[in-house]
Amino acid sequence: MTTFDWGDRLPVLETGRLVLRHLTPADAADVFAVFSDPEVMRYWDGVPMTAVEQASAYIAEIDEHLRRRTLFQWGVVERTSGSVIGTCTLLHVSMPHQRAEIGFALGSRHWGKGLATELVDAMLTFAFDRLLLHRVEADVDPRNERSLRLLERLGFRREGYLRQRYYTARERQDTVMLGLLRHERPAAS
Ligand SMILES: CC(C)(COP(=O)(O)OP(=O)(O)OC[C@H]1O[C@@H](n2cnc3c(N)ncnc32)[C@H](O)[C@@H]1OP(=O)(O)O)[C@@H](O)C(=O)NCCC(=O)NCCS
C-alpha cells in the first residue's frame, strides 16, 4: 500500500539538469526571487512578494502543509548554480481515487529552456510510478499559453472550461482543466 510516510522531508527527485528537494529557511532569498517576479505571478493565485520575509513565511507554510499531508511542494534546484529557481507541487492528493493535481513555477529567467518540461515529467514519474496514481490533473488560466503548451506536450488533454473560477487581487480568472491518465502518458516523455 502506497502511503505518504515520508517523515518530515520530501523525497529527493533528480533529473538531468535539476534536483527537486525539500525547501529550507536558507532558501528564502531564492524563493523570493521567484515569487516576487511579476511575470511568474501573472496567472498564479496571489500577488508578487515584496519582502524576503514573505518567502520565509511561505516556506514555513509549505512545511506545515507537509506536516499535515495536505500539499507537497518541492524546491527546484538548478544543478549548475545550486540555486532554487522554482517550485513544483502535488496537491489534492487522493489515494482512494488514485489522483492528484500538479502545480509548478520557475523564475522567468529560466523559461524557454525545457526545464519546466523536465521537472513536470519527473513529477509525473513520481506520481505514476511511485505513488501509483491513475490520473494527474492541472488547472490553468486559458491565457497561460506556456503552461498549456508544456502540459499538452506531456500528454495532458483539455477536459473542461470553468468560467470565473478564481477571484484574484486583479480580476476574475477562468480555468482550463486538463487531465492525464496513466496509460495516456507518451512513452518518450
Ligand atoms: C509555465 C512555465 C513553468 C513554463 O515554462 P517554459 O520554460 O515555457 O516551459 P518549458 O521548460 O517546457 O520550456 C519550453 C520551451 O523551451 C524550449 N526548449 C529549449 N530547450 C529545450 C529542451 N532541451 N527541451 C524542451 N524544450 C526546450 C522549447 O522549444 C519551448 O519553447 P517555446 O516556449 O518557444 O515553445 C513558466 O512559464 C512559469 O513558471 N510560469 C509562471 C508560473 C505558472 O504560470 N505556472 C503554471 C500554473 S498552472
The ligand as an ORCA input file, in Angstrom:
! r2SCAN-3c Opt
* xyz 0 1
  C       4.582     27.549    -17.018
  C       6.111     27.626    -17.066
  C       6.693     26.743    -15.991
  C       6.560     27.182    -18.464
  O       7.945     27.393    -18.614
  P       8.646     27.141    -20.023
  O      10.062     27.478    -19.884
  O       7.868     27.810    -21.103
  O       8.412     25.593    -20.241
  P       9.448     24.512    -20.733
  O      10.506     24.325    -19.728
  O       8.665     23.326    -21.106
  O      10.123     25.154    -21.993
  C       9.551     25.029    -23.258
  C      10.287     25.935    -24.219
  O      11.699     25.682    -24.118
  C      12.230     25.346    -25.409
  N      13.346     24.429    -25.170
  C      14.647     24.781    -25.218
  N      15.425     23.741    -24.897
  C      14.589     22.701    -24.635
  C      14.817     21.362    -24.246
  N      16.049     20.886    -24.031
  N      13.741     20.566    -24.040
  C      12.484     21.017    -24.220
  N      12.223     22.309    -24.601
  C      13.269     23.146    -24.800
  C      11.052     24.744    -26.130
  O      11.231     24.833    -27.527
  C       9.917     25.647    -25.666
  O       9.999     26.862    -26.346
  P       8.707     27.736    -26.704
  O       8.249     28.308    -25.399
  O       9.215     28.784    -27.601
  O       7.706     26.797    -27.305
  C       6.582     29.070    -16.799
  O       6.058     29.895    -17.800
  C       6.197     29.598    -15.434
  O       6.843     29.306    -14.432
  N       5.145     30.433    -15.373
  C       4.735     31.066    -14.147
  C       4.016     30.153    -13.189
  C       2.835     29.480    -13.834
  O       2.050     30.114    -14.521
  N       2.732     28.186    -13.591
  C       1.676     27.345    -14.152
  C       0.495     27.383    -13.319
  S      -0.658     26.176    -13.939
*
